[in-house]
Amino acid sequence: MPRTGLSAEEIKARATDLALTRMRLLGADKVRLTDVAKELGVSHAALYAHFADKTALLDAVIERWMHEVQQKLAAVASAAGDPAQRMVDWLVTLYQTKRQRALTDPEPHRAFDIASALDKPFVIAHLSSLLDQLAGLFSEAQARFGSDSALNARLIYTATAAFHHPTLIAQTAHTDQEPMLRQIITLTLLGMQSSPAQVG
């Protein structure tokens, strides 16, 4: 145990909390491992045992946020009811979750945008998890949308990209575009029902 009385996992979690707080107050550019270590009550070197550098610490903040999004969407995907309606609810939840983060937590959202542009492994894993959730819904509704659930998931995710891409969300967050998103989802799903996606 470190002298703080915290386990290794608790130190990582607490350091992530502190980094998020400092990111909100000062911006990601001004977060320093030395400051986080001092506030945590451990040496700078001790914090390096958990985070290789500042980038790794900021990545931990973003990864935690993405995990929270995944859990929220998983609850929508696994709810009872018509899978096509759950697709709508899932995409709307994704949009509104990211929109609210852009409005209320702009600094972490900006860091998420940068991480997404760099195609970091944990961002790729996050996207894969989201597509798997959507594919599961298409699999449930296979009779209406055809058998290639993974392709259908990629199609509708791409068709609605303007409503969940972090850069675009930041640019439009002050206007609630949910009504437009619902119309686009409805039209896309109608088209996919009449002409199921084919591998090509």
C-alpha positions in Angstrom: 0.0 0.0 0.0 1.3 3.5 -0.7 1.4 6.0 2.2 -1.9 7.5 1.1 -3.5 4.2 2.2 -4.9 3.8 -1.3 -4.6 0.7 -3.5 -3.0 0.9 -6.9 -6.5 1.0 -8.6 -7.7 3.6 -6.1 -4.7 5.8 -6.9 -5.4 5.5 -10.6 -9.1 6.3 -10.1 -8.3 9.3 -7.8 -5.6 10.6 -10.2 -8.1 10.4 -13.0 -10.7 12.4 -10.9 -8.1 15.1 -10.1 -7.0 15.3 -13.8 -10.6 15.8 -14.9 -11.1 18.5 -12.3 -8.0 20.3 -13.4 -8.9 19.9 -17.0 -12.3 21.5 -16.4 -10.7 24.4 -14.5 -7.6 25.1 -16.5 -7.9 23.2 -19.8 -6.2 20.0 -20.8 -3.0 21.8 -21.9 -2.3 22.9 -18.3 -2.8 19.6 -16.6 0.5 18.5 -15.1 1.4 15.1 -13.5 3.4 16.9 -10.8 0.3 18.9 -9.7 -1.9 15.8 -9.7 0.7 13.9 -7.7 1.1 16.7 -5.2 -2.7 16.9 -4.7 -2.9 13.1 -4.4 -0.1 13.1 -1.8 2.3 10.9 -3.7 5.6 11.6 -5.4 5.8 12.4 -9.1 7.8 9.2 -9.6 5.1 7.2 -7.9 2.4 8.5 -10.3 4.6 7.4 -13.2 4.1 3.8 -12.0 0.5 4.2 -13.1 0.7 6.7 -16.0 3.7 6.8 -18.4 3.1 10.5 -19.0 0.6 13.3 -19.1 -1.0 11.9 -22.3 -1.7 8.6 -20.6 -3.4 10.4 -17.7 -5.6 12.4 -20.0 -6.4 9.3 -22.0 -7.6 7.7 -18.8 -10.1 10.6 -18.3 -11.4 10.2 -21.9 -11.5 6.4 -21.6 -13.6 6.6 -18.5 -16.0 8.9 -20.2 -16.3 6.6 -23.2 -17.0 3.7 -20.8 -19.8 5.6 -19.2 -21.3 6.3 -22.7 -21.0 2.6 -23.6 -22.9 1.6 -20.4 -25.6 4.1 -21.0 -26.1 2.9 -24.6 -26.0 -0.7 -23.6 -28.9 -0.1 -21.3 -30.9 1.3 -24.2 -29.9 -1.6 -26.5 -30.8 -4.3 -24.0 -34.2 -2.8 -23.0 -37.5 -4.5 -23.9 -39.5 -3.5 -27.0 -39.2 -3.3 -30.7 -35.5 -3.4 -31.8 -36.1 -0.8 -34.5 -37.5 1.6 -32.0 -34.5 0.9 -29.7 -32.2 1.8 -32.7 -33.9 5.2 -32.8 -33.6 5.6 -29.0 -30.0 4.4 -29.1 -28.9 6.9 -31.7 -30.8 9.8 -30.0 -29.2 8.9 -26.7 -25.8 8.9 -28.3 -26.5 12.3 -29.8 -27.9 13.9 -26.7 -25.2 12.5 -24.4 -22.4 13.9 -26.6 -24.3 17.2 -27.1 -24.7 17.7 -23.4 -21.0 16.9 -22.8 -20.0 19.5 -25.4 -22.3 22.1 -23.7 -21.4 21.3 -20.1 -17.9 19.8 -20.2 -16.2 21.5 -23.2 -12.6 20.8 -22.2 -13.0 17.0 -21.8 -15.0 17.0 -24.9 -12.2 18.7 -26.8 -9.7 16.2 -25.5 -12.0 13.4 -26.7 -12.2 15.0 -30.1 -8.4 15.1 -30.4 -8.1 11.5 -29.2 -10.7 10.4 -31.8 -8.8 12.1 -34.6 -5.6 10.3 -33.6 -7.3 6.9 -33.8 -6.0 5.7 -30.4 -6.5 2.0 -29.6 -9.0 2.7 -26.9 -11.0 5.0 -29.2 -11.1 2.2 -31.8 -12.2 -0.3 -29.2 -15.0 2.2 -28.1 -16.3 2.5 -31.7 -16.2 -1.3 -32.1 -18.2 -1.7 -28.9 -20.8 0.8 -30.1 -21.1 -0.9 -33.5 -21.5 -4.2 -31.8 -24.5 -2.8 -29.8 -26.1 -1.5 -33.0 -25.4 -4.8 -34.8 -27.1 -6.7 -32.0 -30.3 -4.6 -32.5 -30.2 -5.3 -36.3 -29.7 -9.0 -35.6 -32.9 -8.9 -33.5 -34.7 -7.3 -36.4 -33.1 -9.5 -39.0 -36.4 -10.3 -40.8 -36.8 -6.7 -41.6 -33.3 -5.6 -42.4 -31.5 -8.6 -43.8 -28.8 -10.8 -42.4 -25.7 -8.6 -42.5 -26.2 -6.9 -39.1 -22.6 -5.6 -38.9 -22.9 -3.9 -42.2 -26.3 -2.4 -41.4 -24.8 -1.1 -38.1 -22.0 0.6 -40.0 -24.3 2.1 -42.5 -26.7 3.8 -40.1 -23.8 4.9 -37.8 -22.2 6.5 -40.9 -25.5 8.0 -42.1 -25.9 9.8 -38.7 -22.2 10.8 -38.3 -23.1 14.5 -38.3 -25.0 13.9 -35.0 -22.2 12.1 -33.1 -18.9 13.2 -34.6 -17.2 15.2 -31.7 -16.1 18.1 -33.9 -19.5 18.5 -35.5 -21.3 18.1 -32.2 -19.2 21.0 -30.7 -20.1 23.2 -33.6 -23.8 22.7 -33.4 -24.4 21.8 -29.7 -26.3 25.1 -28.9 -29.1 24.0 -31.3 -31.0 20.9 -30.4 -31.1 18.9 -33.7 -32.9 15.9 -32.3 -36.0 16.4 -34.5 -33.8 16.3 -37.7 -31.9 13.3 -36.4 -35.1 11.4 -35.8 -36.3 12.2 -39.4 -33.0 11.0 -40.8 -33.0 7.8 -38.8 -36.6 7.1 -39.8 -35.9 7.6 -43.5 -32.7 5.6 -43.3 -34.4 2.6 -41.6 -37.2 2.7 -44.2 -34.7 2.5 -47.0 -32.8 -0.3 -45.3 -36.0 -2.3 -44.9 -37.0 -2.0 -48.5 -33.5 -2.7 -49.8 -31.4 -4.6 -47.2 -27.7 -3.9 -47.2 -25.6 -6.2 -49.4 -22.0 -6.9 -49.0 -20.0 -5.4 -51.9 
